[in-house]
Amino acid sequence: MFQHGIKKITKSKSRTFLAFCFCYIVGVTVFSTIENAVRFQYYLYISLFIGLFILIICWHDILKRKAIIGLVLFILGGLRFCWSVPSYQADNLVYYNGHLVQFVGKVSQEVVIKENNNQAVVSVISVGDKKVTGKILLFLPPYADFKFGDQIKVECLLKKPEGTDSFINYDKYLAKDEIWSQCSWPKIEKLSHASSWLEQIVIKFYNFKIQIQSQVDKLWVEPESSLMAGLLYGARTGFSPEVNGDFSRAGITHIIAISGYNISVLANVLMGFLLVVGFNRRRAFWWAIIGIMLFVLFTGASASVVRAGIMGVIVLMASQMGRLSKIGNVLVFTAVIMLLLNPFVLVWDAGFQLSFLSTMGLVYLSPILNSYFVIDNKRVVLKNLVENIITTMSAIIATLPLILFQFGRLSVVAPLANLLIVWIVPYLMLVGFVAIVLSVVFFPLGWLVAWVAYLGLKYVIIMAHTLASWSLASVNISVSLWEMIIMYSLIIYFIYKYGKDKNA
């Protein structure tokens, strides 16, 4: 049985490619979970040399050759993780953790405005007179006026990020973005410098985003204003703890997060609009991809948003190409490319895991579930409603085992909440966008359209609060690693058994 499975893999180029990708992914996974994995780096180099030597000897035996290539890729996955861990040398910022230093750096991401502070990620250029690489998270006073692209001189005591009782893996959460240092309330001075052409483009997008936020604040009041901002570009800073709690307990936080799901909704809205105005499907597909790229730039083009954009494009490709076998290869290869760029995201970034799994659900589960609910094309509203529900349920099913393992919370009302709420999200996004555009041209007209959107936003907030207030809205349920693996094995078996016809 096992040998038969091996032969099926080796005889198929597609399966062999997938197997090689998984070997690399497993290598990154294993070494991401080992404490102080860098100490094995020497043995990995030796193993790589031995593997390549044996590969040359066994090159003419196809089965052995492919098995050794898989082993080599596993080793390379481990080495890629080890190479990414910063070395404690004077040219890397982590070397100065625990010391009071003066450094020059550039704000490399959009400044996050919190209730009690502002948070800025800075790419360090030099410490004193020495060129240094590395990123640092600065906690600044609320009144600090800094933005993306600013070059600054900072004096502060560098600290190594550490986990807390409320956020045990806080250090790993920052490390996934290559941030290994932090400091609070530093002495800081803004320096004059010339921005690059790429920085100027990003700054213009940020300024445009600020103007959009200003229009949103004019058209809607809180909390509807923050909800619209969350739907349109993933902003969550304006939400009160009560609204955040309601959305979390109801299991609908995904509608206000920049994720693969969120962008797939945007892509579907774009595709539908372009098809209605007369574009053919092929041309609409490419314009929708351009729209996703602009949306990613508009929201700040952070690593997590870029990953979500890629996942959204893959979902579009799935609907365009139709062949799940090809999309599966594209999806797994995309994961490999992401891990080549940043191996920390696989184990340390729950957002990446959820985005990847929800995309898998959209690609593989949605077609199977859709086959049970065939709706006449003439009944457009009902057809779109059913498709939205199936899309959401596919994402929920694909991510539930991981959520139970990572967070230990099950939202009992999530299926009902998504059934009652998700259908309206694309329409709110569309009406909200139209209201903003019209308000710039003629504000009273934009305000009238915004009032229609306000009713929908109010509906979402009331439903979330009502469902979250139920005594059993969410329950604490944790699963072990092995239980999570069993749950995903069952999901994979279901897809394999019922998705064969669609995989052809």
SULQUICOR-V942040 format. One record per residue. SS is DSSP state (a for helix, b for strand, c for the rest). BURIAL is 1 if it has 24 or more other C-alpha atoms within 12 Angstrom, else 0. Layout:
ss=[SS,SS]
burial=[BURIAL,BURIAL]
This chain:
ss=[c,a,a,a,a,a,a,a,a,a,a,c,a,a,a,a,a,a,a,a,a,a,a,a,a,a,a,a,a,a,a,a,c,c,c,c,a,a,a,a,a,a,a,a,a,a,a,a,a,a,a,a,a,a,a,a,a,c,c,c,c,a,a,a,a,a,a,a,a,a,a,a,a,a,a,a,a,a,a,a,a,a,a,a,c,c,c,c,c,c,c,b,a,a,a,a,c,c,c,b,b,b,b,b,b,b,b,c,c,c,c,b,b,c,c,c,c,b,b,b,b,b,b,b,b,b,b,c,c,b,b,c,b,c,b,b,b,b,b,b,c,c,c,c,c,c,c,c,c,c,b,b,b,b,b,b,b,c,b,c,c,c,c,c,c,c,c,c,c,a,a,a,a,a,a,c,c,c,b,b,b,b,b,b,c,c,b,b,b,b,b,c,c,c,c,c,a,a,a,a,a,a,a,a,a,a,a,a,a,a,a,a,a,a,a,a,a,a,a,c,c,c,c,a,a,a,a,a,a,a,a,a,a,c,c,c,c,c,c,c,a,a,a,a,a,a,a,a,a,a,c,c,a,a,a,a,c,c,c,a,a,a,a,a,a,a,a,a,a,a,a,a,a,a,a,a,c,c,c,c,a,a,a,a,a,a,a,a,a,a,a,a,a,a,a,a,a,a,c,c,c,c,a,a,a,a,a,a,a,a,a,a,a,a,a,a,a,a,a,a,a,c,c,a,a,a,a,a,a,a,a,a,a,a,a,a,a,a,a,a,a,c,c,c,a,a,a,a,c,a,a,a,a,a,a,a,a,a,a,a,a,a,a,a,a,a,a,a,a,a,c,c,c,c,c,c,c,c,c,a,a,a,a,a,a,a,a,a,a,a,a,a,a,a,a,a,a,a,a,a,a,a,a,a,a,a,c,c,b,b,b,c,c,a,a,a,a,a,a,a,a,a,a,a,a,a,a,a,a,a,a,a,a,a,a,a,a,a,a,a,a,c,a,a,a,a,a,a,a,a,a,a,a,a,a,a,a,a,a,a,a,a,a,a,a,a,a,a,c,c,c,c,c,b,b,b,c,c,c,c,a,a,a,a,a,a,a,a,a,a,a,a,a,a,a,a,a,a,c,c,a,a,a,c]
burial=[0,0,0,0,0,0,0,0,0,1,0,0,0,0,0,1,1,1,1,1,1,1,1,1,1,1,1,1,1,1,1,1,0,0,0,0,1,1,0,0,1,0,0,1,0,0,1,1,0,0,1,1,0,0,1,0,0,0,0,0,0,0,0,0,1,1,1,1,1,1,1,1,1,1,1,1,1,1,1,1,1,1,1,1,1,1,0,0,0,0,0,1,1,1,1,1,1,0,0,0,1,1,1,1,1,1,1,1,1,1,1,1,1,0,0,0,0,1,1,1,1,1,1,1,1,1,1,0,0,0,0,1,1,1,1,1,1,1,1,1,0,0,0,1,0,1,1,1,1,1,1,1,1,1,1,1,1,1,1,1,1,0,0,0,0,0,0,0,0,0,1,1,1,1,1,1,1,1,1,1,1,1,1,1,1,1,0,1,0,0,0,0,0,0,0,0,0,0,1,0,0,1,1,0,1,1,0,0,1,0,0,1,1,0,1,1,1,1,1,1,1,0,1,1,1,1,1,1,1,1,1,1,1,1,1,1,1,1,1,0,0,0,1,1,0,1,1,1,1,1,1,1,1,1,1,1,1,1,1,1,1,1,1,1,1,1,1,1,1,1,1,1,0,0,0,0,0,0,0,0,1,0,0,1,1,0,1,1,1,0,1,1,1,1,1,1,1,1,1,1,1,1,1,1,1,1,1,1,1,1,1,1,1,1,1,1,1,1,1,1,0,0,0,1,1,1,1,1,1,1,1,1,1,1,1,1,0,1,1,1,0,1,1,1,1,1,1,1,1,1,1,1,1,1,1,1,1,1,1,1,1,1,1,1,1,1,1,1,1,1,0,0,0,0,0,0,0,0,0,0,0,0,0,1,1,1,1,1,1,1,1,1,1,1,1,1,1,1,1,1,1,1,1,1,1,1,0,0,1,1,1,1,1,1,1,1,1,1,1,1,1,1,1,1,1,1,1,1,1,1,1,1,1,1,1,1,1,0,1,0,0,0,0,0,0,1,1,0,1,1,1,1,1,1,0,1,1,1,1,1,1,0,1,1,1,0,1,1,0,0,0,0,1,1,0,0,0,0,0,0,0,0,0,0,0,0,1,1,0,0,1,0,0,0,1,0,0,0,1,0,0,1,0,0]
